[in-house]
Amino acid sequence: MRLSILAKLTILSIICTIGVTFLLLGCILPNSYWPLFILVFYVFLPIPIFIVNSCNQYGENTNAYELAIFLTAILLVSTFGLLIVIYQKDVIKGRDFAFAVTGNIIFVFTAIIYTILFHRKTDEF
């Protein structure tokens, strides 16, 4: 079964909306909006890869591309790290932490699925 691009984007947007809903539930229920700071990481997450892809004319794997992947991985781990730090400092409680981490996992899962669906490289000889 082959889905159209519009169907793929619709499915991904629904999944991403569910993830953001969980994140907002983790913020609204206790009236503590500290977990919303991971949205800053969501904004900066794709920037290193976009910069390298726009500068790379030949599509080669260069050291800059490897650095961009490394910086993206640091930002991805930071989304979970920030939630763990504010949970350990008792800024948010366990239920709110669970909602925020669930939303974060769903968002990361959506980004991985997007990469698989739209940026699949075919190595044909």
C-alpha positions as CSV (number, residue, x, y, z in Angstrom):
1,M,0.0,0.0,0.0
2,R,1.5,3.3,-1.1
3,L,0.3,6.5,0.6
4,S,0.3,9.9,-1.1
5,I,2.4,12.7,0.3
6,L,-0.7,14.4,1.7
7,A,-1.8,11.3,3.5
8,K,1.7,10.8,5.1
9,L,1.8,14.5,6.2
10,T,-1.8,14.2,7.7
11,I,-0.9,11.1,9.7
12,L,2.3,12.7,10.9
13,S,0.5,15.9,11.9
14,I,-2.1,13.9,13.9
15,I,0.6,12.0,15.7
16,C,2.6,15.2,16.5
17,T,-0.6,16.8,17.8
18,I,-1.1,14.0,20.2
19,G,2.4,14.4,21.4
20,V,2.0,18.2,22.0
21,T,-1.3,17.5,23.7
22,F,0.5,15.2,26.2
23,L,3.1,17.9,26.7
24,L,0.4,20.5,27.4
25,L,-1.4,18.1,29.8
26,G,1.9,17.9,31.7
27,C,1.9,21.7,32.0
28,I,-1.7,22.6,32.5
29,L,-2.8,20.0,35.1
30,P,-0.3,21.2,37.8
31,N,-0.2,24.9,36.6
32,S,3.5,24.6,36.1
33,Y,4.6,25.6,32.7
34,W,8.3,24.6,33.0
35,P,8.0,21.6,30.6
36,L,7.2,24.0,27.8
37,F,10.8,25.0,27.7
38,I,11.5,21.9,25.7
39,L,9.7,23.5,22.8
40,V,12.8,25.7,22.4
41,F,14.8,22.5,21.8
42,Y,12.1,21.4,19.3
43,V,12.7,24.6,17.3
44,F,16.5,24.3,17.3
45,L,16.5,20.5,16.7
46,P,16.5,20.5,12.8
47,I,18.6,23.6,12.3
48,P,22.1,22.0,12.1
49,I,21.0,19.4,9.5
50,F,19.2,22.1,7.5
51,I,22.3,24.3,7.4
52,V,24.6,21.5,6.3
53,N,22.1,20.2,3.7
54,S,21.8,23.7,2.2
55,C,25.5,24.2,2.1
56,N,26.3,20.7,0.8
57,Q,26.0,20.8,-3.0
58,Y,27.1,17.3,-3.9
59,G,25.2,15.3,-1.3
60,E,28.4,13.8,0.2
61,N,28.9,12.7,3.8
62,T,31.3,15.3,5.1
63,N,32.7,16.1,8.5
64,A,30.3,19.0,8.7
65,Y,27.4,16.6,8.2
66,E,28.7,14.3,11.0
67,L,29.0,17.4,13.2
68,A,25.4,18.4,12.4
69,I,24.2,14.9,13.3
70,F,26.1,15.1,16.6
71,L,24.7,18.5,17.4
72,T,21.2,17.3,16.6
73,A,21.7,14.3,18.9
74,I,22.8,16.6,21.7
75,L,19.7,18.7,21.3
76,L,17.5,15.6,21.3
77,V,19.1,14.3,24.5
78,S,18.7,17.7,26.0
79,T,14.9,17.5,25.6
80,F,14.8,14.5,27.9
81,G,17.5,15.9,30.1
82,L,15.7,19.1,30.8
83,L,12.6,17.2,31.9
84,I,14.6,15.0,34.1
85,V,16.3,18.0,35.8
86,I,13.1,19.8,36.5
87,Y,11.6,16.6,37.8
88,Q,14.6,16.0,40.1
89,K,14.4,19.5,41.5
90,D,10.7,18.9,42.4
91,V,9.4,21.6,40.0
92,I,7.0,19.1,38.5
93,K,5.5,16.0,40.0
94,G,5.5,12.4,38.8
95,R,2.3,12.5,36.8
96,D,3.2,15.7,35.1
97,F,6.7,14.3,34.3
98,A,5.0,11.2,32.8
99,F,2.8,13.3,30.6
100,A,5.7,15.5,29.4
101,V,8.0,12.5,28.7
102,T,5.2,10.7,26.8
103,G,4.7,13.8,24.7
104,N,8.4,14.1,24.1
105,I,8.7,10.4,23.1
106,I,5.7,10.8,20.7
107,F,7.3,13.9,19.1
108,V,10.6,12.2,18.6
109,F,8.9,9.2,17.2
110,T,7.1,11.5,14.7
111,A,10.4,13.1,13.7
112,I,11.9,9.6,13.1
113,I,8.9,8.5,11.0
114,Y,9.2,11.7,9.0
115,T,12.8,11.0,8.3
116,I,12.0,7.4,7.2
117,L,9.1,8.5,5.0
118,F,10.6,11.5,3.3
119,H,14.4,11.3,3.4
120,R,15.0,7.7,2.4
121,K,18.3,7.6,0.4
122,T,18.4,5.0,-2.3
123,D,21.8,3.6,-3.0
124,E,21.4,2.2,-6.5
125,F,24.5,1.1,-8.3
